[in-house]
């Protein structure tokens, strides 16, 4: 499908593991196991509204998320193991968000999320309507995973493409696939504000932390209406997060 006015969402690439070399000089934030409501609210605002890539992306001005059923196609060099990992993450994300994912063929017109498993050099070859080759080159250069999301209108995500490098240990593939899937749902940014977290470049989590789950549940709570401004979103987020922080184990 051609999108006449696609808006390239905040796009992120899985960062190089060279960061680990500098960990000795890093001041680590508190664990995300027991943050208070204000801390989680600040984290929500950063993950939703911050801007990692000033030169290739547009800072989101409103809440944007998916609605309705979502078709998912698994393409490229997918193995049975990779297909099982994909199903595991989609099943979990469905339970958290209430979204319904349906696996479809790559040529199905219902297609919404395309997950493409590739060798590293093949990750530069993603093409399509609204895709800037210069952006792809920048994202693929990190050598991990990346996603692109498209909106029409701005508050509604209608399509995403997730590219996954298969030439890495399976644990890293598992982690970065979950990260890109989660971020493509409307939580597009990275942060080391709370750890461990799927949104931290210093962690390689294969499941969402409690705080990560709160962020995703907050975004897909019916009270968090697509299209609202950051100031409105913060007020609503604090209410939802307060409830979740009290009720979730």
N, C-alpha and C positions, 0 to 999 in steps of 0.2 A: 504494500500500500504506500502511496506517495502522500506525504504530509505537506500541505501547502505552506504552513507556517510552523515548522518544527522549531522548538526551542531546546537547544542542547543543554541538558541539565548539568549540574556540577558533576564533573567526571573525575574519577580518581583511579590511580594506578597503584597496584600493590608495591610498596616501597622496597628498595633494595635492602638486603640483609646486612649491608655494610654499617647500618646504624648500630648494630650490636657492638662494633668496635669501640664506640664512644659511650657505652653504658656506664662505665666507671665514673664519668663526669656528670651523669644525669641525676638530678634530684627527682626522686620518684614521688608521684602523688599518692594520696591515701588509697587504700583498697576500696573498690566499688562495692564491697560486701555490706557496708553499713553507712552510706552517706545519708544526709538529711534531705528534706524535701527541696530546700533552696538549692542545694548542690546538684541534685538530679535535674531540677528545672533549668539551671544554668547549662548543664550538660546537654539537655534536650535542645535548647536554643542554639548551642554551638554546633551540634551535629546536623540540625535542620537548616540553619540560616547562615552559617559561616561560609567562607569562600576560600577554598584551597588553591584554586587555579585561576588567579585574576586574569591571566593572559589568554585563557582558552575557554572560560566559562562565564555564565551570568549568575550573579549572586541572587538567590531566590528571595523574592519580596513577600511571598505568601505561602501558606501551607499548601503543599501539592502531594497528592497520593493517588493510588489506584482505586477503581471502583468496579464492581461487577466481577464476572468470571474472567480468568486470565488463562489464555492458551500458552503453553510452554513447549517449545521444540528443542530437542537435544540434537546437536549437529556436530559435524567434523569427526574427530578421531575418538569418539566416545567408546569406552569399553563397558563391559557389564559392571565392573566395579565402580566406574565413574557414574554410570546410570543409577546405581543403587545409592551412592552418596547424594546425588541430585535429588532423588525421591525422598531420602531421609530429611534433607533440609527443607524441601517444599512442604512435606507433611507437617513438620514442626512449625514453620512460618504460617501455614494455614491455620493451625490451632491458635496461634498467638494473635493473628490479625483478623480472622474470620473470612479472609479471602479464599476463593476456591480456585485451585490450579488444576488444569486439565492438560495432559500431555497430548500434543498434536504433531502432525507431520510438518516438515519445514515449509511446504507449499500451501498449507491450510490458511485460508483468508482470515481465520480467527486469531492467527498468531499475534502474540503480544510480547512475550519474552523469548528471545533466542539465546540459548546457551551454546557456545561454539568452543569445542575442545580442539586445540591446535598445538603444533610445534611452535617454538618461540619465533622463528623467522616468519611463520605464516601469520602471526598476529598483526603484522603490518598491512595485511592485504584486505582488511575489512572494508567493504564499500557499501554504498547505499544512498538513498535520498537523504539529504540534510547532513551527511557525514563529511567532515573536512579532513582530507588526507594528512594535513599538517598536525591536526589534533591526534589522529591515530598514531602517527609516527612518535609523537611525544609520549603518549600513553604506553605504547608497546615497548618503548625503550627500557622501561623498568624491568621487563622480563617476567612479570608475575601474572596478574589478572587485571582486567579493567572492565568498566561498564560505561555505557552511554544510555541516557534516558531521554525520551521525547515527550513533549506536552502539547495537548490540544484540547481545550484552551489551557492557559498556563497553570491552572489549579488541578488539572487532571493529567496524570501520567498515562500515556496510551501505548507506549512501546519502549522496550529496552533491549539492548544487545550486551551480552556478557561474554568476553573472550577469556579463555582459561589456558594457560601454558601447561601442557602435559609433561614437559621434560623436567620435572622437579619431583622431589619425594612426595608420595601420595598424601602424607600428613599436611604439607603445605598447600597442596591442591584442594584438599578437603576444607581447610581453613579459609583460603581466599575465595572459594566458591560461596561459602556461607556469607562471608563479608560482602561480596559483590551483590548477592541476591538480596541481602538485608538492606544495603544502601540503595539499591535500585527501587526499593519500595517507598522511598521518600526520606531516607536518613543518609544523605550523600557524603557527609564529611568524615574526616579522621580527627582524632584527638587523643592525647595522652593524659587528659585531665583526670580520668578515672581508670583504674586498672585492677584486675585484668578486664579487657573489653575487646569485643570484635572490632571496634573502631580504632584501636590503638595499633600503630605500626610496630610496636615493641612486643606485641603478643601474637600468637598464632593459634587462636582458639577455634575449636571445632564445635562449640556450642555457645549460645548466648549466655552472658553473665546475667545475674538477677537484674542489675541495672540496665543492661542492654534490653532485656525483655520488657522492663518498665517503659523504656523509651518507645519501643515498637507498639506496645499496647496503648500508650498515650496517643501516638499518632493516629491509630486506627480506632480509637474510641469515637463513637458517633458525635460526641460533643465537640471534638476537634474537627471543625468543618473545613473542608477544602476551600481555599480562597481567602481565609482570614489573614490579617496582618500579623507581624511578629508581636506587637504589643498585645493584641487580643489573644494570640496563641500562648503567650507566657501566662496570662491570667488563667486561662482554661487549663493549661498544663499543670499549674500548681495544684489545682483542685483534683485533677485526675491522679497525679503523682502521689498526692497525700493519701488518697484512698488505696492506691496500689501498694504503696510503701507500708501500709498498715496491714494489708490483707495477704500479700504474697509471702510465701515462706522464705 
